[in-house]
Amino acid sequence: MNWNLSWTEALGFATGAVCVWLVTRQHIANWPVGIANNVFFIVLFLQAGLYADAGLQVVFITLAAYGWWTWAHDRGPATAGALPVRRTTGAEWAWLTAAGVLATAALTLLLDRVTDSTVPFWDALTTALSLTATYGQCRKLLESWWLWIAADLVYIPMYAYKGLYLTSLLYVGFLCLCVAGLLGWRRALPAAVSRPATAVAA
């Protein structure tokens, strides 16, 4: 079992690192690589008793399919088929915040009462942050990187506490890549904003 767990964690480490690097480059291949990463982490997190994180991977697979389709088909103005980076609107922030708070509260209650999780609140919080960040990534919202950074700052000590040291190290790398992604997408933002506002309906 330990051997299988080690290989699962190692494969999750490798595919996760490649996936986030591809996202920072706005490369569409991040989505299939990310799906492979989700499958490895489902197994890993179930073995570690991180049930919300395991369930989150299933949701991630669905969102990855949506993101893959969106990046391939959603056309911004004069972008030759590429979805442009943009800022999160006030309305989007309002419903993302509400959804995050409600998801954290509901998952904390569920994990505390139904599972043997030793970190129900933190597992729930990272799940909610990751879901809202993934939605933002699907729509290329610049501020989605801040949500990922917040999630990673909780994931790193949580995985170390659960003995998943390689995964904790991976999330240190994720944190660095998130900062790089934020800076890269911010550089792409002015060009996107300055284009003519003649949007084509998707």
C-alpha positions in Angstrom: 0.0 0.0 0.0 2.8 2.4 0.9 4.4 1.7 -2.5 1.2 2.4 -4.4 0.7 5.6 -2.3 4.2 6.8 -3.1 3.7 6.3 -6.8 0.3 7.9 -6.7 1.7 10.9 -5.0 4.7 11.1 -7.3 2.5 11.0 -10.4 0.2 13.6 -8.9 3.3 15.8 -8.2 4.5 15.5 -11.8 1.1 16.1 -13.6 0.2 18.8 -11.2 3.4 20.8 -11.8 3.1 20.5 -15.6 -0.6 21.5 -15.4 -0.1 24.7 -13.5 2.9 25.6 -15.6 0.7 25.2 -18.7 -1.9 27.4 -17.1 0.6 30.2 -16.5 1.4 30.0 -20.3 -2.3 30.1 -21.2 -1.8 26.8 -23.0 -5.0 24.7 -23.6 -3.1 21.4 -22.9 -3.4 22.3 -19.2 -6.9 20.9 -19.1 -6.2 17.2 -20.2 -3.0 17.2 -18.0 -5.1 18.5 -15.2 -7.7 15.8 -15.6 -4.9 13.1 -15.3 -3.7 14.9 -12.1 -7.2 14.8 -10.7 -7.5 11.1 -11.1 -4.2 10.5 -9.3 -5.3 12.8 -6.5 -8.6 11.1 -6.0 -6.8 7.9 -5.1 -4.2 9.8 -2.9 -6.7 11.8 -0.9 -9.1 8.9 -0.3 -6.2 7.0 1.2 -5.2 10.1 3.3 -8.8 10.7 4.6 -9.1 14.0 2.9 -12.6 13.3 1.6 -13.6 16.8 0.5 -10.4 17.1 -1.5 -11.1 13.7 -3.1 -14.6 14.8 -4.0 -13.2 18.1 -5.2 -11.2 16.2 -7.8 -14.4 14.8 -9.4 -15.8 18.3 -9.6 -12.4 19.5 -11.1 -12.7 16.9 -13.8 -16.2 18.4 -14.8 -14.9 21.9 -14.6 -11.8 21.0 -16.6 -14.1 19.7 -19.4 -15.9 23.0 -19.3 -12.7 25.0 -19.2 -11.3 23.0 -22.1 -14.4 23.6 -24.2 -14.5 27.3 -23.2 -10.8 28.0 -24.1 -11.3 26.2 -27.4 -14.6 27.8 -28.4 -15.3 31.0 -26.5 -14.0 33.9 -28.7 -13.0 37.3 -27.4 -13.0 40.4 -29.6 -10.3 40.2 -32.3 -8.4 37.4 -30.5 -8.3 34.8 -33.2 -10.3 32.4 -31.1 -8.4 33.0 -27.8 -10.5 33.8 -24.7 -9.0 37.1 -23.3 -7.8 37.7 -19.8 -10.1 40.1 -17.9 -10.8 41.4 -14.4 -13.5 40.0 -12.2 -16.6 42.2 -12.0 -18.2 43.3 -8.8 -21.2 41.0 -9.4 -18.9 38.1 -10.0 -17.1 38.8 -6.7 -20.3 39.0 -4.8 -21.6 35.6 -5.9 -18.2 33.9 -5.8 -17.8 35.1 -2.2 -21.3 34.0 -1.2 -20.8 30.6 -2.9 -17.5 30.2 -1.1 -18.8 31.0 2.3 -21.8 28.7 1.9 -19.7 25.9 0.5 -17.2 26.1 3.3 -19.9 26.1 6.0 -21.9 23.2 4.4 -18.8 21.0 3.8 -17.4 21.7 7.3 -20.7 20.4 8.8 -20.8 17.4 6.5 -17.2 16.4 7.0 -17.5 16.8 10.8 -20.7 14.8 11.1 -20.3 12.1 8.4 -16.6 11.4 8.1 -13.6 10.8 10.3 -11.8 13.8 8.9 -9.3 15.4 11.3 -9.3 18.7 9.5 -13.0 19.3 8.4 -12.8 23.1 8.3 -9.5 23.4 6.5 -10.5 20.7 4.1 -13.8 22.5 3.4 -12.1 25.9 3.1 -9.5 24.8 0.5 -12.3 23.0 -1.4 -14.4 26.1 -1.6 -11.4 28.3 -2.6 -10.3 25.8 -5.2 -13.8 25.6 -6.8 -14.1 29.4 -7.1 -10.6 29.7 -8.4 -11.2 27.0 -11.0 -14.3 28.8 -12.2 -12.3 32.0 -12.5 -9.6 30.1 -14.4 -12.2 28.7 -16.8 -13.3 32.3 -17.6 -9.7 33.7 -17.5 -10.4 36.0 -14.6 -7.2 37.6 -13.5 -8.1 37.5 -9.8 -8.6 33.7 -9.9 -4.8 33.6 -9.2 -5.4 35.3 -5.8 -7.9 32.6 -4.9 -5.4 29.9 -5.8 -2.7 31.7 -3.8 -5.0 31.8 -0.7 -5.8 28.1 -1.2 -2.2 27.1 -1.5 -1.3 28.9 1.7 -3.7 26.6 3.5 -2.9 23.5 1.5 0.8 23.5 2.2 0.6 23.1 6.0 -2.5 20.9 5.8 -0.8 18.3 3.6 2.3 18.4 5.8 0.1 17.8 8.8 -1.4 14.8 7.0 2.1 13.4 6.2 1.8 14.1 2.5 5.2 15.8 2.4 5.8 15.5 -1.4 2.3 16.9 -2.1 3.0 19.8 0.4 6.2 20.5 -1.5 4.2 20.4 -4.8 1.9 23.1 -3.4 4.9 25.3 -2.6 5.8 25.0 -6.3 2.2 25.7 -7.1 2.3 28.9 -5.0 5.4 30.1 -6.9 3.7 29.3 -10.2 0.5 31.1 -9.1 2.5 34.2 -8.5 4.1 33.8 -12.0 0.7 33.2 -13.5 -0.7 36.3 -11.8 2.1 38.4 -13.2 1.8 36.8 -16.7 -1.9 37.2 -16.9 -1.6 40.8 -15.6 0.8 41.6 -18.5 -1.8 40.2 -20.9 -4.6 42.2 -19.4 -3.8 45.7 -20.9 -3.8 44.3 -24.4 -7.1 42.5 -23.8 -8.7 45.7 -22.3 -7.4 48.0 -25.1 -9.0 45.9 -27.9 -12.2 47.3 -29.5 -15.3 46.4 -27.6 -17.0 44.6 -30.5 -17.5 41.3 -28.8 -18.8 38.3 -30.8 -21.4 36.2 -29.0 -20.2 32.8 -28.2 
